[in-house]
Amino acid sequence: MKLNIYSMYDQAAQAYLPPVYLENDNVAKRAIQNAVNTQDHQFNQNPADYTLFHLGEWDDCTATITMLKTPNVLAKCNELLTITE
């Protein structure tokens, strides 16, 4: 099975968070949107600092990782924030 590789970039830390492996971009966006809209989650507390990137693909049949030439921005957390205090 092939899974896509995603990571959040933390602007304040100027670093990527450890990657996660998910089925597709829509599932990744949904997961991040849920986190961003959960009070007390780090993405909710500082949404402008975080950006979701698609980095590549993992194939568990061949144990290969294929990285994109350039990480692809999928969403900025502040754009996914729907709850207000």
C-alpha positions in Angstrom: 0.0 0.0 0.0 1.2 3.5 -0.8 0.7 6.3 1.8 1.5 9.9 1.4 4.0 11.6 3.8 2.9 14.8 5.5 4.5 17.2 8.0 3.7 20.4 9.7 6.1 23.3 9.5 6.5 25.3 12.7 7.4 28.9 11.7 8.4 29.8 15.3 10.8 26.8 15.6 11.8 27.1 11.9 11.5 23.3 11.7 9.3 20.5 10.5 7.5 18.3 13.0 7.9 14.5 12.6 6.1 13.2 9.5 2.8 11.3 9.5 1.6 8.8 6.8 -1.9 9.1 5.5 -4.0 8.0 2.6 -4.5 11.3 0.7 -4.5 15.1 0.9 -8.1 15.2 2.0 -7.5 12.9 5.0 -4.5 15.0 6.0 -6.4 18.3 5.8 -9.2 16.8 7.8 -6.9 15.6 10.5 -5.2 19.0 10.8 -8.5 20.9 10.7 -9.7 18.7 13.6 -6.5 19.5 15.5 -6.6 23.2 14.7 -10.2 23.4 16.0 -9.5 21.6 19.2 -9.0 24.0 22.1 -5.7 23.6 23.9 -4.0 21.8 20.9 -0.7 23.5 19.9 -2.1 24.1 16.4 -5.1 25.9 17.9 -3.1 28.0 20.2 -0.8 29.4 17.5 -2.4 28.6 14.1 -0.5 31.2 12.2 2.8 29.4 13.0 1.8 26.1 11.4 1.6 25.0 7.7 0.7 21.5 6.4 3.1 20.1 3.7 2.9 17.0 1.5 6.4 15.7 1.3 6.3 12.5 -0.7 5.1 8.9 -0.7 5.9 5.7 1.3 5.4 2.3 -0.3 5.2 -0.5 2.3 5.5 -3.2 -0.4 8.9 -2.1 -1.5 10.0 -0.1 1.6 10.7 2.9 -0.6 10.2 6.6 0.1 9.8 8.9 -2.9 10.1 12.5 -1.9 8.7 15.4 -3.9 11.3 17.8 -5.4 9.6 20.6 -3.5 7.4 20.2 -0.5 3.8 21.0 -1.5 1.8 23.4 0.8 -1.7 22.0 1.5 -3.0 24.4 4.1 -2.1 27.0 6.6 -3.6 26.3 10.0 -5.0 29.8 10.4 -7.0 29.2 7.2 -8.6 26.0 8.7 -9.6 27.6 12.0 -13.4 27.7 12.3 -14.0 27.9 16.0 -13.8 31.1 18.0 -13.5 31.7 21.7 
